[in-house]
Each structure stands twice: as C-alpha cells, then as structure tokens.
Amino acid sequence: MKSIHQVFLLTACCAVLLTACNGTDTASPKQAQAASAAVNVSDADTTTHVKSALNNEPGLEGLDITVVTTKGDVRLTGAVASQTQFDAVLTAARAAEGAHSIHNELTVKQ
C-alpha cells in the first residue's frame, strides 16, 4: 500500500513539473505572424518600403529625404517645407513594412 502511494506521489510530482516546464506562448497567432514578418524584412526592403510610402503620400512625393535602414532602424535625413510635411513623413515611415524604429533627423525649412 505504501509503495502505491509513493508511485502515485511520484507520478503527480512529475506531471506538475512537466506542466510547469512546458512554456506556452501567450502571443496570438496574428501577433506571432506579424512579429516574424517584421523580423524577416531585409534592410534594403525596409528602405524601399519607406521610400515608396513617402512617394505615395500626397504632398511628399519628390522630397529629397535620405532613408537609411540598419537592422530595422530607419534614419531619415533631409529637409521639408512645413511641420505638416514633417509629421506626414514620420507617419508614413512608421507605417512602412519592416520599420522597427524611426530616427528623425529631418529639418523644417525656414
């Protein structure tokens, strides 16, 4: 009888340990897919996406803005004519695929 209790106790402990060690991912499938997609975008592709976003945004096409991407971090340099353009550039760059963070070095022409 004592050995049955010991086997039962050992089995219960093993089950608890295995359950506790079995880490589960709390991210939803959509979040996991979005995270992996963002990680898999190359820097060159991210730069292209940002430049396309800027050229497709009304009022921003043709601006002389340099876009450099390093490990998903986008650096914007150049000059814009107004605060409205400044804000629109940042919004478009943030929405571009693959852009993790935006380092803004834009200036507003006086």
Steps between C-alpha positions, in 0.01 A plus 500: 500500500783735589671444164176579313484835678866565416445419131190718493686786671798465264268500196315807625827687562627413153175619344517830689864553401438420135200730489693783668799460266284494190514871411214621289513792263245759610515694172210454264572339162451838330752666733752221446456520123538879499811482717664237282409692183658818638815313594528338157494827303849590382642848555503564124133402477414718799673797338305434180172476693567830680595679176189364329282610791645851476454520123143369521395749766336815354721804551815297569586374154831628370637615837876460540498273804774245557388169649758267655398179678716299739349193667150641455589840645421769242694829493338789312706802398405796286288811503127557463308821436256487792411336829211329320745331260727416793215321680384326183851366430521351850153346477573343160840368612357345817235319297751352254556126514815398688556832679565425867592851608544839335799725568387842386765741378264705283497878507226746410617768254452854627 
